[in-house]
């Protein structure tokens, strides 16, 4: 007699293997998705000078950033100008107010954008080069650009603004090697992690026994990944502000953090919304199929269903022909 039970057992094992493999691929996809979004943002979003300057530009109108700039520049001026200790308490408020008034002008916004662009270019070149030297920014081109723009706008005394080559340290040479390695890892991860997440998701749905359920699980996992990404940004914001020195303006640092991570927050909301939308559509599709007259999804082969089909067949069909 032929081995009748062997075929249902093999089929059941194949179904179980497909279910396990589909679950593993979908879980890996949902796990890699938020990490891939974070790595891609760090490697390609922050590395884009134009996008960086555009993200930082609105901060020139932020009151907290203006206050921080006024305090920092005012203290620097007071250290450079020798007015005597008794006069510092009287002169310092006037200097700070003068700098704060400057932060409300067009010249400050031009200097802010040019300074951010020059700093970003210097750091990016240092991460891509192999030279072991401190990263510095020469403010002379920034000053010259602001001077030319103000001269074209016919601002009084703009032509008398001195243009001096002043090197401002941005990164010490000792930190460059570690930063280069981290940046290279982010470049690789920022490309391959999202690709792997998509491939695993497609593979998980393709090998699934119930593809609609697999799509539903993938969508819910995507939404969960977006929610976790948004939660990580919130926790990272708190940890970043908590680790700042006491002399650094926390409101200004919070404004900078929010400006730099605005794109990533948008991505987290998109993942959450997209995942919930696809999950709702998949659930509705299954609900419509379960209605009377609707086409139901075929059930997978299991030992009980296989035995039930074998028992329901006529006895003559299971007997071998002599």
C-alpha positions as CSV (number, residue, x, y, z in Angstrom):
1,X,0.0,0.0,0.0
2,X,1.3,3.6,-0.7
3,X,2.3,5.7,2.2
4,X,-0.9,7.8,2.5
5,X,-0.1,9.9,5.6
6,X,3.4,10.9,4.3
7,X,2.1,13.4,1.8
8,X,0.0,15.4,4.3
9,X,2.9,15.4,6.8
10,X,5.3,16.8,4.3
11,X,2.8,19.4,3.2
12,X,2.2,20.4,6.8
13,X,5.9,20.8,7.4
14,X,6.2,22.9,4.3
15,X,3.4,25.1,5.5
16,X,4.9,25.5,8.9
17,X,8.3,26.4,7.4
18,X,6.6,29.1,5.2
19,X,4.8,30.5,8.2
20,X,8.0,30.7,10.3
21,X,10.1,32.1,7.4
22,X,7.5,34.8,6.6
23,X,7.3,35.8,10.3
24,X,11.1,36.1,10.5
25,X,11.4,38.2,7.4
26,X,8.6,40.5,8.4
27,X,10.0,40.9,11.9
28,X,13.5,41.8,10.4
29,X,11.9,44.3,8.0
30,X,10.0,46.1,10.7
31,X,13.1,46.1,13.0
32,X,15.5,47.5,10.3
33,X,13.1,50.1,9.0
34,X,13.5,52.7,11.8
35,X,17.2,52.1,12.0
36,X,17.5,52.5,8.3
37,X,15.6,55.8,8.3
38,X,17.8,57.1,11.1
39,X,21.0,56.1,9.3
40,X,19.9,57.5,6.0
41,X,19.0,60.8,7.6
42,X,22.3,61.1,9.4
43,X,24.4,60.0,6.4
44,X,22.6,61.8,3.6
45,X,20.3,64.4,5.2
46,X,22.8,66.0,7.5
47,X,25.6,65.6,4.9
48,X,23.7,67.7,2.4
49,X,25.0,71.3,2.8
50,X,22.0,72.9,1.1
51,X,19.5,71.0,3.2
52,X,21.5,71.7,6.4
53,X,21.6,75.5,5.7
54,X,17.9,75.5,4.8
55,X,17.1,73.7,8.1
56,X,19.2,76.1,10.1
57,X,18.0,79.3,8.3
58,X,14.8,79.8,10.3
59,X,16.7,79.8,13.6
60,X,18.0,83.2,12.7
61,X,14.6,84.5,13.7
62,X,14.2,82.3,16.8
63,X,14.3,84.5,20.0
64,X,16.1,81.9,22.0
65,X,18.9,81.6,19.4
66,X,19.1,85.3,19.2
67,X,19.5,85.6,23.0
68,X,22.2,82.9,23.0
69,X,24.1,84.7,20.2
70,X,23.8,88.0,22.0
71,X,25.1,86.5,25.2
72,X,28.0,84.7,23.5
73,X,29.1,87.5,21.3
74,X,28.7,90.1,24.0
75,X,30.9,88.1,26.4
76,X,33.5,87.7,23.7
77,X,33.5,91.5,23.0
78,X,33.9,92.2,26.7
79,X,36.8,89.9,27.0
80,X,38.6,91.6,24.1
81,X,37.8,95.2,25.1
82,X,39.7,96.4,28.2
83,X,37.3,98.8,29.9
84,X,38.4,98.1,33.5
85,X,36.6,96.0,36.1
86,X,34.5,98.9,37.5
87,X,33.0,99.7,34.1
88,X,32.2,96.2,33.0
89,X,28.9,96.1,34.9
90,X,27.9,99.3,33.2
91,X,29.1,98.6,29.6
92,X,28.2,94.9,29.4
93,X,24.3,95.5,29.2
94,X,24.8,98.1,26.4
95,X,27.1,95.7,24.4
96,X,24.6,92.9,24.8
97,X,21.7,95.1,23.7
98,X,23.7,96.3,20.7
99,X,24.4,92.7,19.6
100,X,20.8,91.7,20.2
101,X,19.7,94.6,17.9
102,X,22.2,93.3,15.3
103,X,20.6,89.9,15.4
104,X,17.3,91.4,14.1
105,X,18.9,92.8,11.0
106,X,19.3,91.4,7.5
107,X,23.0,91.4,8.0
108,X,22.8,88.9,10.8
109,X,20.6,86.5,8.7
110,X,23.1,86.7,5.9
111,X,26.0,86.1,8.3
112,X,24.1,83.2,9.9
113,X,23.5,81.4,6.6
114,X,27.0,82.0,5.3
115,X,28.6,80.9,8.6
116,X,26.5,77.7,8.7
117,X,27.4,76.9,5.1
118,X,31.1,77.5,5.7
119,X,31.2,75.4,8.9
120,X,29.3,72.5,7.3
121,X,31.5,72.5,4.2
122,X,34.6,72.5,6.4
123,X,33.4,69.6,8.6
124,X,32.2,67.6,5.5
125,X,35.6,68.0,3.8
126,X,37.4,66.9,6.9
127,X,35.2,63.7,7.1
128,X,35.9,62.9,3.5
129,X,39.6,63.7,3.5
130,X,42.4,61.8,5.2
131,X,44.3,64.8,6.6
132,X,45.0,64.7,10.3
133,X,44.6,68.4,11.2
134,X,42.1,70.4,13.2
135,X,39.1,71.6,11.3
136,X,38.9,75.4,11.2
137,X,36.7,77.9,9.5
138,X,38.0,81.2,8.0
139,X,35.3,83.8,8.6
140,X,36.8,86.3,6.1
141,X,34.7,85.0,3.2
142,X,31.6,85.2,5.4
143,X,32.4,88.8,6.3
144,X,33.1,89.7,2.7
145,X,29.8,88.2,1.6
146,X,27.9,90.1,4.2
147,X,29.8,93.3,3.4
148,X,29.1,93.0,-0.4
149,X,25.4,92.4,0.2
150,X,25.0,95.3,2.6
151,X,26.9,97.6,0.2
152,X,24.6,96.6,-2.6
153,X,21.7,97.4,-0.3
154,X,23.2,100.9,0.3
155,X,23.5,100.4,4.0
156,X,25.5,103.3,5.6
157,X,29.2,102.6,6.5
158,X,28.9,99.0,5.0
159,X,32.0,99.6,2.9
160,X,34.0,100.3,6.0
161,X,33.4,96.8,7.5
162,X,36.9,95.3,8.0
163,X,37.5,91.9,6.4
164,X,40.0,89.9,8.5
165,X,41.1,86.3,8.2
166,X,40.1,84.7,11.4
167,X,40.4,80.9,11.9
168,X,37.8,79.5,14.2
169,X,38.4,76.0,15.5
170,X,35.5,73.6,14.9
171,X,36.8,70.1,15.5
172,X,40.1,69.0,17.1
173,X,42.4,66.7,15.1
174,X,42.1,64.0,17.7
175,X,38.4,63.5,17.0
176,X,38.6,63.2,13.3
177,X,39.6,59.5,13.0
178,X,36.7,58.3,15.1
179,X,34.2,60.6,13.3
180,X,35.4,59.4,9.9
181,X,34.8,55.8,10.8
182,X,31.4,56.6,12.2
183,X,30.5,58.6,9.1
184,X,31.6,55.8,6.8
185,X,29.4,53.3,8.8
186,X,26.5,55.6,8.5
187,X,26.9,55.9,4.7
188,X,26.9,52.2,4.3
189,X,24.0,51.6,6.7
190,X,22.0,54.5,5.4
191,X,21.9,52.8,2.0
192,X,21.7,49.1,2.8
193,X,19.4,49.1,5.8
194,X,16.4,50.6,4.0
195,X,17.0,48.3,1.0
196,X,17.2,45.3,3.2
197,X,14.0,46.3,5.0
198,X,12.1,46.5,1.7
199,X,13.5,43.2,0.4
200,X,12.6,41.4,3.7
201,X,9.1,42.8,3.6
202,X,8.5,41.7,0.0
203,X,10.0,38.3,0.7
204,X,7.9,37.9,3.9
205,X,4.7,38.6,2.0
206,X,5.7,36.4,-1.0
207,X,6.4,33.3,1.1
208,X,3.4,33.7,3.4
209,X,0.6,31.2,3.4
210,X,-2.0,34.0,4.1
211,X,-0.6,37.0,2.2
212,X,-3.3,39.4,3.4
213,X,-2.4,38.6,7.0
214,X,1.3,39.0,6.1
215,X,0.5,42.5,4.6
216,X,-1.5,43.4,7.7
217,X,1.4,42.3,10.0
218,X,4.0,44.2,7.9
219,X,1.8,47.3,7.9
220,X,1.3,47.2,11.7
221,X,5.1,46.6,12.1
222,X,5.8,49.6,9.9
223,X,3.5,51.8,12.0
224,X,5.1,50.5,15.2
225,X,8.6,51.3,13.7
226,X,7.4,54.9,13.0
227,X,6.1,55.3,16.5
228,X,9.3,54.0,18.0
229,X,11.3,56.3,15.8
230,X,9.3,59.3,17.0
231,X,9.7,58.1,20.6
232,X,13.5,57.8,20.1
233,X,13.7,61.4,18.9
234,X,11.8,62.6,21.9
235,X,14.1,60.6,24.3
236,X,17.2,61.7,22.4
237,X,16.1,65.4,22.7
238,X,15.8,65.1,26.5
239,X,19.1,63.3,26.8
240,X,20.9,65.8,24.6
241,X,19.6,68.8,26.6
242,X,20.3,67.0,29.9
243,X,24.0,66.4,28.9
244,X,24.7,70.1,27.9
245,X,26.9,72.2,30.1
246,X,25.2,74.8,32.3
247,X,26.6,77.7,30.4
248,X,24.9,76.6,27.2
249,X,21.4,77.9,26.5
250,X,19.0,75.0,26.6
251,X,16.2,76.7,24.8
252,X,18.5,77.6,21.9
253,X,19.9,74.0,21.8
254,X,16.4,72.6,21.8
255,X,15.6,74.9,18.8
256,X,18.6,73.6,16.9
257,X,17.8,70.0,17.7
258,X,14.2,70.4,16.5
259,X,15.4,72.1,13.3
260,X,17.9,69.3,12.5
261,X,15.5,66.5,13.2
262,X,12.4,68.0,11.6
263,X,12.8,65.8,8.5
264,X,13.2,62.7,10.6
265,X,10.1,63.5,12.6
266,X,8.2,63.9,9.3
267,X,9.5,60.4,8.3
268,X,8.3,58.9,11.5
269,X,4.8,60.3,11.1
270,X,4.7,59.1,7.5
271,X,5.7,55.6,8.5
272,X,3.0,55.6,11.2
273,X,0.3,56.9,8.9
274,X,1.2,54.7,6.0
275,X,1.4,51.6,8.2
276,X,-2.0,52.3,9.8
277,X,-3.6,53.1,6.4
278,X,-2.4,49.8,4.8
279,X,-3.3,47.8,7.8
280,X,-6.8,49.3,7.7
281,X,-7.2,48.5,4.0
282,X,-5.9,44.9,4.6
283,X,-8.4,44.4,7.4
284,X,-11.3,45.8,5.4
285,X,-10.3,43.5,2.5
286,X,-10.5,40.4,4.8
287,X,-13.8,41.6,6.3
288,X,-15.4,42.0,2.9
289,X,-14.2,38.5,1.9
290,X,-15.8,37.0,5.0
291,X,-19.2,38.3,4.0
292,X,-21.8,35.9,2.5
293,X,-21.1,35.5,-1.1
294,X,-17.5,36.8,-0.8
295,X,-14.5,34.8,-1.8
296,X,-12.8,33.5,1.3
297,X,-9.1,33.0,1.6
298,X,-8.2,29.3,1.3
299,X,-7.0,27.8,4.6
300,X,-3.6,26.2,4.7
301,X,-3.1,22.5,4.9
302,X,-2.8,21.2,8.5
303,X,-2.8,17.7,9.9
304,X,-6.4,17.9,11.0
305,X,-7.6,19.3,7.7
306,X,-5.6,16.7,5.8
307,X,-7.1,13.9,7.9
308,X,-10.6,15.3,7.5
309,X,-10.3,15.3,3.7
310,X,-8.9,11.8,3.7
311,X,-11.8,10.5,6.0
312,X,-14.4,12.3,3.9
313,X,-13.3,10.5,0.7
314,X,-15.1,7.3,-0.2
315,X,-13.5,4.2,1.0
316,X,-13.0,2.9,-2.5
317,X,-10.8,5.9,-3.5
318,X,-8.3,5.2,-0.7
319,X,-7.8,1.5,-1.6
320,X,-5.0,0.5,-4.0
321,X,-6.0,-1.1,-7.3
322,X,-4.8,-4.7,-7.4
